[in-house]
Amino acid sequence: MKEGRKEGRRERRKEGRVEKLKDERKIKMKSKEEVEEEEEEEEEEEKEEEEEEEKGEEEEEEKSREKGKKCTKRA
């Protein structure tokens, strides 16, 4: 009977270890996916910032052109 108990314990321990390993692998896989998602989000944010900067530069150029036109008209 003792042998049966020992075997049962061993099996349960092995199952527990296997489950832990599976859980760890899942966590690693999730973390990889999360990292990829974060990188994509960062890239999107950078693109948006660049677009905003370009728009701001274009607006400044237009304002300076308008000021230049006003000055030439007065002269």
FENCORWO-V163429 format. One record per residue. N is the residue number from 1. RES is the residue in three letters. SS is DSSP state (H for helix, E for strand, C for the rest). Layout:
N/RES/SS ; N/RES/SS
//
This chain:
1/MET/C ; 2/LYS/H ; 3/GLU/H ; 4/GLY/H ; 5/ARG/H ; 6/LYS/H ; 7/GLU/H ; 8/GLY/H ; 9/ARG/H ; 10/ARG/H ; 11/GLU/H ; 12/ARG/H ; 13/ARG/H ; 14/LYS/H ; 15/GLU/H ; 16/GLY/H ; 17/ARG/H ; 18/VAL/H ; 19/GLU/H ; 20/LYS/H ; 21/LEU/H ; 22/LYS/H ; 23/ASP/H ; 24/GLU/H ; 25/ARG/H ; 26/LYS/H ; 27/ILE/H ; 28/LYS/H ; 29/MET/H ; 30/LYS/H ; 31/SER/H ; 32/LYS/H ; 33/GLU/H ; 34/GLU/H ; 35/VAL/H ; 36/GLU/H ; 37/GLU/H ; 38/GLU/H ; 39/GLU/H ; 40/GLU/H ; 41/GLU/H ; 42/GLU/H ; 43/GLU/H ; 44/GLU/H ; 45/GLU/H ; 46/GLU/H ; 47/LYS/H ; 48/GLU/H ; 49/GLU/H ; 50/GLU/H ; 51/GLU/H ; 52/GLU/H ; 53/GLU/H ; 54/GLU/H ; 55/LYS/H ; 56/GLY/H ; 57/GLU/H ; 58/GLU/H ; 59/GLU/H ; 60/GLU/H ; 61/GLU/H ; 62/GLU/H ; 63/LYS/H ; 64/SER/H ; 65/ARG/H ; 66/GLU/H ; 67/LYS/H ; 68/GLY/H ; 69/LYS/H ; 70/LYS/H ; 71/CYS/H ; 72/THR/H ; 73/LYS/H ; 74/ARG/H ; 75/ALA/C
//
